[in-house]
Structure formats: C-alpha cells, structure tokens
C-alpha cells in the first residue's frame, strides 16, 4: 500500500509539473476530480545547507550551522576544512575577505540564522582547586539551574546574527559584558564597555547585545566593569568557520587558561594582596602544586581537567584545540607533552599554518591549533600533561613556586579507560621568555598591504611614526582617584593623565558633545575616511612589566616591535613590515620598548584601547579612540531616530538612581 501511495504521489507531481509547462488556454478544465487522486500536494521550497560544523563537539549533534536562506549553496567543509560554502560561482572559504564589502555595501559573509542566548550574572561560590572562593561572580545559562565557571559556551556560525540577553542579579555591582575581539562593525552600542558604549547594567536590569558574526574563530566574553571579570565573569565564544589546515576532529570545547585567587579581585586592587593563587584550566586547578607545599588536604584537590580524545591510533589523529588566556594578570606558555602544535589562527585572524612545540599566550590572546602526537611518544602511553608555564619577569600578578610542577594544569588522554596521572616528559629547550609569539611566523591568509604614509602624518619630529602614545606611571594620584597609577597618554598632553570614565555619561550618548572632553576621558579623535590608515607608536616607560594592549573594534597590523626606548629611536631604526604583516587585536609592548601598529579607520564609533592586565586597566592604562565622529553621529543621532540610543538611555535611567544610593565608590578607572 505504501508503494502505491508513493507511485500516486510521483504521478501527481509529474502531472502538476507538466500542466505548469503547458501554454495558457482560453477554456477551463473540468472541475470534476478523478476518484482517489490527491487534490493538493505540499512541496517543500528549496533550502540551503544545514550541517554540523567540522569544529563541533563530537558528543553534540544538536548544534548545526543553518544556511537555509542560501538556496543553491552546498556545504564544502566536510572534506576540506578550508572551504565553507559554495554554489559553483560564489565560494565562502578561508580566502574570503571577511572585512571586505559586497556589492550591496555589506560585510562579505554568508547568510546565517539568528541565535539567541540569555545569561545571568550572579553572586556565587566556587570550588576550583582545593579552596572555596566565596566571593565569586558567575554566569548562569537561564535554562540551567546552577551558575558555572567558565560561563556558558556561546556558539554561532560565520554569518549568524547573535542576540545575547544579559540579566544582572549581582547584589552590589553593576556590570557590562564585552565580546572580546568581535569587530562590531557600525555597531559600537554592543561593545559592552560601561562608560564608553553604555551605562552599567544596574542590579535587577538587563541589556540585549546584538551583533553579526562577521569573523570566525575563537574568543571569549567578560565583564568590563572595573576588575570584575577576575572574580569569574568570563566565558568562551566559538564562531564556526573554515580553517587554513586540515584536521580530523575538535575533541573539546575551548580551553580557557587563567590565574585564580581566593579573595575578590577588588581586594587585590585596593589592598594589593593575593590569597593562595593557582592556575585553572577550564575552571580546575591545584593550589598545592602552585604553592609547592600543602595548602589544603590533598584529598580536596580535584582531578585535573582532562581532554578525552578517543583511542590512540597508528596514524596520528589531528585534533583542533582552541586556546584562550582569560587571566587578570598572567601570561602563559602552553605545551602538550609529546604533541606538536600547528598554529592556524590568532585572535580571529586565520593564518598560514606553522608548527611549534610551545605557544606564548598573552592576556586576551587566542590561538586555534591542530595537535598531533609526535612519533617519539612511547608506545602504550595514553596520558600526557598539558602545561601552562608562567614566564619570569613577565606580566604576572602571581608568582608560582618554580621548583614545583605548578605548570601541570591538565591531561590530554587517549583511550576509553579513565585517565591516569601522566608520567610524560616535558619538552626540552622551551622558549619561556616574555616575548609575544614570533611575528615573522604570523602570516594572515587574507592579505593586508599597509600604505607607506599614514593619514595621521607625524606632527612631532622625524623620530616617530604616526601618533605617539606613551605608557607612563605616576606617583601622585588625584584625590578622587586614589588607585590611579598608569596613563596611556598622547605626547601632546602636558602631564601624566590616568584614564577614567564616568559611568553615567557614556561616550556613546555624547557623540554630539558641545563641550570639550575632559582630560581623564582621554578621547583621541581620528576623523578620516573609511579608506584611510593611521599609525600608532606606543612607547613604554620601562617602569613595570610588558603590557598586553587590546584595541576594541579593530584588528591591527603590527608593523614593528622593538626593545629600545622611543627616546633613542632614529629613522634608521625603523623597519616597518607593511606587506601582509602580522595582525591581531592584542599586542605585547616590551618593557622600555615600543610597538608600531596600523589600522583602517573603517568603523565609526568610540573604541577603547587598554592594557589587558586587569589591574593596570583599572589603574588608568587606557584611552578612547573616537573614530569618524560625524559618521558616528549620523549613525546614532538621537533616541527618536535610533533604537540603540533609546535603549542606552533607558539603561542609564535605571543605573543612575541605583548608583546614587549605592555604597559603592568608583575609586578606579571603571573599566
């Protein structure tokens, strides 16, 4: 009977198609219908591809990339991870200029779907490494009963529209959430920096962040309310897309490395004290090995975080891992015993693959790597240490006992049986110096050619390139800003000026400001065109440590990094790499040295630039770049013509009365 039904359906379908091909006639067919033939047949409209991304978690088939709107396209990633979608004429792949514009003037990206998440910021307690941290601030997925650390994994596919509702259930803090490295093209209202793009979200209020996945790769989200993220408000982001080298499987969600203390980071900031620190991998650590002595009963130490990768095979499997440094003050050199790493992406920038045994990861930096078992690994060995070394004299706020194996933070495990404590041998001759990953190794797939002359021609003298910003320290903080210590100051400032925002007056709501910006707001205007480039030379005063500087709203080209002081820099010392230089969104400024970066002024808005050592940012090491103010004002004129402005005003209207009656005091920069 089923076969007869299928034959009837096919016959009717052919009759329908044939009748549609007939020419129009000047008579009507009989209304009588033959007995037993269906009168209506539903034919689904054609759809584009829906597929599990190659980097999806092997244990979860529910997450799918959905390009239903892209009729005629096919998924080309299954056999070739450098390809994503194609219809024969148009292909979205690793070579697509993801910052370029299409014929409609929109970003060149696929058409995905809308993905919605709701997360709650709340007070909590967290047991990570043998000690309880009772002052934690954690994220909770609204669909789950408990908060978690790290926060919920935000996943989307290249071209998706992402909508994330953040509810603030904290008792004594506002909050705002920054989506680190997301370009937010013409979308500064979603950048999540209180005092710059919005007022903080008051306790009991919420804010909806909406943005497009114009990029793909790995990143994280975190609070930008003073030093708050160090208490636990962080989580991973994965935007699925193509890769520059082939891999077999992505065995795990992103790997988040962080430093951890057991008193609030607000205490660290105000009293400069830490309590029994450690290193965590995806929320698990060992306070005893970090200290090199028993801090707690060893029975209280949790099992190290374990990456389970299945059976060990004769032909080594290639595993995609996503490495992210979410620390408040520590830099890591990450290795896996007996496994080489092929680096394929840095900070959302796909690169030509290179192979290494260690990766230097500064705060805020991210790496996608393909990991493969080395041929020298002993037969039958199934457990290998994942190690996170802290380089000496680097950015650290915490210091390990270096005679202890503090760096053993996780296990890379083969086989179905439970993981065992590894006996694997660490790599020899590692480079544990405090220097960024070699820029000569970072060659972006999508090339940039930086023009030899920036739009911001030097106004100082021939010893600089572009504008100069000095990282400086101060001995006497302002009376109303007792924690001020750093400045990131343009050379035209006559005195040291630490950066400080006003929670209640975000720059986003003051784009048409009639008064001058105050000194502490540190607004640097860059009013050029979308085709212009500006150069920034950033100089360090050699007083403290290297500084991982992060620029919002942009990737930047790294033209040169040097260890000599800007004061002694001569034109003959400059050797700018302009032909497809390394690029990323966090760069490490050497102690007493300099970096020269360049970026296109193609994203109107107010963008924060700051040190990602959380304490340094809170102590004033930041500034705002106001990019193309007239275009920004046309984009966001007022509440009557912009929903984004109206929503920002609503958030401020809820924030201001809460802040006025709060016992909290802004004694730092606010970011």
Order of alpha helices (4+ residues) and beta strands (2+ residues): alpha-beta-beta-beta-beta-beta-beta-beta-beta-beta-beta-beta-beta-beta-beta-alpha-beta-beta-alpha-beta-beta-beta-beta-beta-beta-beta-beta-beta-beta-beta-beta-beta-beta-beta-beta-beta-beta-beta-alpha-beta-alpha-alpha
